[in-house]
Amino acid sequence: MDLGSIVGIVLGWLFVIISIVMGGGAGFINAPSMMITIGGALSSTLIHYPLPKILATLGVVRKAFMSREHDYVKLFDNLSDIAVRARRDGILALENDIEKMDDPFMKKGFQMAVDGNSTDIIRHVLEEDINSMMARHIVGQGVFKALANYAPAFGMIGTLIGLVQMLRNMSDPSAIGSGMAVALITTLYGALISNVVALPIAGKLEQRSGEEVAIKTMVLEGILSIQEGNSPRVVQEKLRSFMPPKIRLQTEENERKAKTA
């Protein structure tokens, strides 16, 4: 579970609520304003994207809260061991290990390699898998970006509606202040939905997608390097090129310790 996402959203709303309460708290709950802002933003998002894609986004949203950090070191060690066995015993010797692989993407790639497919075919098929995944992720990010765009717009629409209603009652000066407050509250709702919910989730999904693409690309290049018969050292160096600098140094340090042990 990604505590950063949960804590960030909770703190964002908590600070806003505390500031409202400290200021008196009156007049910040208005049902018609909520209907205009939330209902309008959701309706426009439904027009923007087909309903099946919006429903499919619910599965993608979990990545913002439930996705675990990728273990680059474990993946590096796993592919390094496979490279050693393939170099020593041949690529066909990996056939018994394929069923034990937990990652469907890795399993698919090594099965194609064992079946004797060329590197061009393997690359094409696996890259298509990555592209399809990216397309799904882009839709998930787009839904929240659309929501972030529409919520402030409908907040402004609600404000204009409130101002029209207020101006129609200018004969009662005592009602102008409360009418203005109600008119402006929809703008607040739109800004909160956009900046405390929709945009942060879209940004986190974009980051998670980039991490997953990097991991799958690392697996792809590892499979192709092993299939081409490269030495384990060459395979490892190719794998390290996809790692963050800190983790890359960690794998090098682990390798030095293994040699001196």
BELKA-V629162 format. One record per residue. N is the residue number from 1. RES is the residue in one letter. NEAR is the number of other ideal C-beta (glycine too) atoms within 12 Angstrom. Layout:
N_RES_NEAR + N_RES_NEAR
//
This chain:
1_M_14 + 2_D_24 + 3_L_16 + 4_G_19 + 5_S_27 + 6_I_19 + 7_V_15 + 8_G_23 + 9_I_26 + 10_V_18 + 11_L_17 + 12_G_25 + 13_W_20 + 14_L_16 + 15_F_16 + 16_V_24 + 17_I_18 + 18_I_13 + 19_S_16 + 20_I_19 + 21_V_14 + 22_M_11 + 23_G_13 + 24_G_10 + 25_G_13 + 26_A_13 + 27_G_19 + 28_F_24 + 29_I_17 + 30_N_28 + 31_A_16 + 32_P_20 + 33_S_35 + 34_M_26 + 35_M_19 + 36_I_34 + 37_T_40 + 38_I_29 + 39_G_25 + 40_G_31 + 41_A_39 + 42_L_26 + 43_S_23 + 44_S_26 + 45_T_31 + 46_L_21 + 47_I_14 + 48_H_23 + 49_Y_26 + 50_P_15 + 51_L_16 + 52_P_14 + 53_K_24 + 54_I_26 + 55_L_16 + 56_A_20 + 57_T_34 + 58_L_19 + 59_G_20 + 60_V_34 + 61_V_30 + 62_R_20 + 63_K_32 + 64_A_35 + 65_F_24 + 66_M_17 + 67_S_25 + 68_R_16 + 69_E_20 + 70_H_26 + 71_D_19 + 72_Y_30 + 73_V_26 + 74_K_22 + 75_L_34 + 76_F_35 + 77_D_24 + 78_N_30 + 79_L_42 + 80_S_32 + 81_D_22 + 82_I_39 + 83_A_37 + 84_V_21 + 85_R_23 + 86_A_32 + 87_R_25 + 88_R_16 + 89_D_16 + 90_G_16 + 91_I_33 + 92_L_18 + 93_A_20 + 94_L_34 + 95_E_22 + 96_N_15 + 97_D_25 + 98_I_26 + 99_E_13 + 100_K_14 + 101_M_24 + 102_D_14 + 103_D_28 + 104_P_17 + 105_F_31 + 106_M_32 + 107_K_24 + 108_K_25 + 109_G_41 + 110_F_39 + 111_Q_28 + 112_M_30 + 113_A_39 + 114_V_27 + 115_D_19 + 116_G_15 + 117_N_22 + 118_S_15 + 119_T_25 + 120_D_14 + 121_I_18 + 122_I_34 + 123_R_25 + 124_H_18 + 125_V_25 + 126_L_37 + 127_E_25 + 128_E_18 + 129_D_28 + 130_I_29 + 131_N_20 + 132_S_17 + 133_M_27 + 134_M_25 + 135_A_19 + 136_R_25 + 137_H_35 + 138_I_24 + 139_V_31 + 140_G_35 + 141_Q_34 + 142_G_29 + 143_V_37 + 144_F_39 + 145_K_28 + 146_A_31 + 147_L_39 + 148_A_32 + 149_N_26 + 150_Y_32 + 151_A_40 + 152_P_29 + 153_A_28 + 154_F_34 + 155_G_36 + 156_M_28 + 157_I_28 + 158_G_36 + 159_T_31 + 160_L_19 + 161_I_28 + 162_G_33 + 163_L_23 + 164_V_16 + 165_Q_22 + 166_M_24 + 167_L_17 + 168_R_14 + 169_N_20 + 170_M_15 + 171_S_10 + 172_D_13 + 173_P_12 + 174_S_10 + 175_A_19 + 176_I_20 + 177_G_15 + 178_S_20 + 179_G_26 + 180_M_22 + 181_A_25 + 182_V_33 + 183_A_33 + 184_L_28 + 185_I_31 + 186_T_40 + 187_T_31 + 188_L_32 + 189_Y_40 + 190_G_36 + 191_A_28 + 192_L_33 + 193_I_40 + 194_S_32 + 195_N_27 + 196_V_26 + 197_V_32 + 198_A_38 + 199_L_28 + 200_P_34 + 201_I_37 + 202_A_33 + 203_G_22 + 204_K_32 + 205_L_36 + 206_E_25 + 207_Q_24 + 208_R_33 + 209_S_30 + 210_G_24 + 211_E_27 + 212_E_28 + 213_V_29 + 214_A_25 + 215_I_34 + 216_K_33 + 217_T_30 + 218_M_39 + 219_V_40 + 220_L_37 + 221_E_36 + 222_G_44 + 223_I_44 + 224_L_35 + 225_S_36 + 226_I_43 + 227_Q_35 + 228_E_23 + 229_G_18 + 230_N_26 + 231_S_18 + 232_P_26 + 233_R_16 + 234_V_21 + 235_V_34 + 236_Q_34 + 237_E_24 + 238_K_29 + 239_L_41 + 240_R_31 + 241_S_22 + 242_F_30 + 243_M_31 + 244_P_21 + 245_P_13 + 246_K_13 + 247_I_27 + 248_R_23 + 249_L_16 + 250_Q_21 + 251_T_30 + 252_E_21 + 253_E_15 + 254_N_22 + 255_E_23 + 256_R_12 + 257_K_11 + 258_A_12 + 259_K_9 + 260_T_8 + 261_A_7
//
